[in-house]
Amino acid sequence: MSDQEEHPKPVRRVVCSRCAQIKQACDGGRPCSRCRRLDVICEPNLNRSRGTPEVSRPSAPIRITRAHTGCATCKKRKRKCDEARPRCSDCRRLCLDCHYPSSSARAHRTSVSPQVAPSRVSSSVEPTVELPGIDQADFAIGLKGSDEMSPSSSLGEPSGTGLAAPSPSQIATYASDVESIPSPGSNLSNLSLAMLSTAPMVDADEDRSLLNHYMRVVAGVLSRRDDRRSNPYLSKVLPMALADQLVMDAVLALSASHWKKTQPAVWKRGTIHQTNALQSLAKLLPHIENDSADTALAATLLLAMIELFDGTSSYWKVHLDGARRLLSAFERKSEWTQRTEYRTFYRQLYHYLDSATTISTCHPPLLQASSEDERSASPGYSMDDEECLYGIPKSLFHFVDQLNGLAYQRKFRKDPVFESMFRTSAASLHKDLDQWAEDHKLREPLNGSHDASQEMAACHVTAAFEQALQLRLHQIVNGYSLRHKKVKQCVSNILDAVQELRYGSPWENSLIFPLVMAGSSCDTDHERLIIDDRFLVMERTLGFRYIYTAHDLVRRVWKERQIYQGTDRDVNWAAIRYFQIPGLALV
């Protein structure tokens, strides 16, 4: 065998003329990868051999096609824009203004003569981008970490922060669509698809499911009144979520938390949105302005609701304190005193959550509610929104604040003088509560219409809540003994009112506190069976994890009472909640 056969000459790879001209390696493809990427003609370099000069030949200019519909900010920064509307991912992540060229500017750009250089055309229509409130040095530092991975990147979706507040026109556009939402029993398919298609950054199937679940189920569960009326969790929350990614992340996390107990795998997706919302809110708060204040307040309260409905987390205290600071800042800054329609609702939501959680903290509310005249003068103020939030008359809820303010003063009862003052205050509060009950005494409806039955259901849940307040006031003053006649009377009245409500009633949300009070004070198997059955039903109809936790609290009280049966020791349900389940709030 010859040497030529042992060592065959390697086949010489033909280099295209484009790669040879720029002196770059060519893969020899037809066309090669570089010419294919640049969308140019790929011709083999056959006219040149070793030692011969290159023959000059005309070559077609490289024509690189680029999209001209990106935002102006990405063009100025020379970054690729994903063209997400209303704000692209980079502008959301870096807290930049995002502006898209108008249709007339795009039409003018396409009509320019081809002889004009593309760079000159793009620079002539590119608007100036200003960054208000952001120092250029800080902005340059922020760009260094702009490529860091976020929790959402592991799932293949951009990490949007939603730091800019939605414009009034955007919110008005979404609000006009949301206001026409029918009741959950109606056909929502067409509206749901339209709203899902316009929602920012809701492109994953899991996120569409979460948003659909919020619209069809969660919003109805949160509402504490007849579903046929307007639901502010749709008309006030969804428009902001559809216009701002920060609020959208909080809404999707809240929707996922509704499935936390029954479908833990869904909650894993919710933790990603919750983390994104927390990170975005942390970036927004140091640079908050009047136009972004509503976004920050809405996201803070939604994050507080996620922790409250968990039943085991105590971080809702941090979020509520943050909301209090935001509302206090609104009052201190004169340019922020103008209340918007959405800010009015979120202020109402804060006062409800603040009052409801005092049952668990035994402290007065963090922020005093405004007067009736100030509330009625606020833009967008609606009594229907308050009925949806409270479920019972708000005047009765004021007694919750007074009662827990009285509970906070129990630590001073060792002083004889203060003990006298304490009992005087308790007697005055008891008298006011009796007078309120007499003024709102349950009356039979005049007819059997649907509205009359709904009115009766509202009266029954109000009676149960009023009797629970009476029982709680008795415990604050006289302790947790079951031998008092007042205890048995209140437990009987609460259970009578609860059994008048049908399963799945929109007022079931308001039964958590009455059922816990009755369950902690009942002493017969018959009463325990009624309470246990109602909790089991509400765990399925309401779904949030704190319902299971409240049920577990009552069972712990029963177990401890069984242990100390036959002794004089009283079982303190509030102490069990404080030491064993500190995150539970009876909202």
C-alpha angles and dihedrals in degrees: 000000000000126000089247090058093045093050109030116194113256116251109256112238115230112233120211119239094245094056091043091052094054092037096237130139115268124206091214095237125147095259101010121229094254095052090044091053093047092043094232133135112275112213125175116247096238100140096071128071132173113294095011122108119249114263110232111236132171115260128197113251116254109259112196112187117216133177114254097196099082123115121276093241094058090047092053091048090043092234130139111260122211088205094227113168137262088007129004122236097255093051091049093048095046097039093242132150111260119207127171122205114256122251091253091056091050091049090050091050093053092048094056116112115264090234090069114093113253092227091056092051094049093048092051095058098035111111124220114261119213125194107209115202095007121109113222092229091053089045091054091050090050091054092061092068096037093105096054117126119256128200090258093055091073089065094050100254129116119261103241118181102189094214097157119081118243115257118247091245092054093049092046091052093052093040092056089057095043095049089065093058109129126215120292089257091062129081108282099164098101095043093045093053092048093050093044090053092054097043114112117245093354096127101121119090091232091055093049089052091050093049091047089048090052093050097045104033118007097050090052092048092051093050113088100200144054110320093223092074127077113288114214090201084069103030097041105027104038097054091057092044092051090051100042131044095211093060090041091057090051092049093049091048090050090050091050091049089062087065095042096105101039100032111026092174090066090053090061087067089047092056089059091055091043091052092048090050092050092049093046092048091050089055093046101048098067090054101035118153134180093269092052097041095090091051092051093047094048094048093047093053093045090051089049090053090052090056093042093052091049090071096206104058124089096194090099086082090062093049094047090050089050090051089050090054091050093051090047089051090053090058095046097052112070094205090056098051092092104102119214126208092257095045089055092056094046090050088054090048091052094051090050094051091043092054096042094052093053087077087069100036097043087217131119116261116285092231127026116236119246122254123271092253093052092049094049090049093054117104113255093015110159132179088208090062091053091049089051091051100043104028089202130060109293090224088066090050089059087069088062089063093047093045094052091044086058091048089055090059095057092094090069095055093101088080108083092215093051091045089061091049091047094054091046090055091046092051091050091050091048090052092050091049092051090049091051091050091050092050092050097040115162112262128191115248118253094230140013098250124136092255090051092052091049090051090051091051090052090050092051094051089046090053091050091050093047091052090048089055090050090052093047091050089052090051093050092053104032106022134241103302116136095209096084117102090224091063095055092045094052093046091051093049092048094051092046090054094044093053090054090065117085121233111270094024114159087236094062089096089069093056097075096088096042092048093049091049092048093043093051092051105037120106106183132080091231092059092044091052091054092049094044092050093050093049091050090053093046091051087064100036097043099027102189116132096238088069089062090046093052089050089050090052092056091048091051089053091052092048093050092046089053090052093053095039111140093026132097093242115120121216113233109208091188091058091050090051093046098049103028105029105023094162097059116110121180097226 
